[in-house]
Amino acid sequence: MFVIRLPNGNLMVPESAFGDGGRVIGDAYVEIGPEDADYDRLARQALTEEEASRRRLRWQEEDEALGREFLAYKAQRDKAWPGDNSWSDPGPPDPGPRDGADPA
């Protein structure tokens, strides 16, 4: 989430709501103005709505490219391994002969 500078000069600032035990239960934006104590600090990192939108789009495109790269890797890996590549528990290792006889 970004700090977004609105056309009126106010900032939209991300804020999280916490439940019992400190668990995050939701994220939202709150609007603050220049009278807020944190305004100057937050304004230095603020993006315009257009800049924030461009960043989200770029990240989405990069995520899609990474997803395609992973699927290509997985397809190549699946071709290299026989079978369906599902993992199964082979069970405990074979302890070998129990009567002390030489296995050879």
LINJOTA-V351889 format. One record per helix or strand. SS is the DSSP state (@ for helix, = for strand). FROM is the first residue (numbers start at 1). LEN is the number of residues. If there is no record, write none. Layout:
((SS	FROM	LEN) (SS	FROM	LEN))
This chain:
((=	4	2) (=	11	8) (@	20	3) (=	24	9) (@	39	5) (=	47	2) (@	49	32))
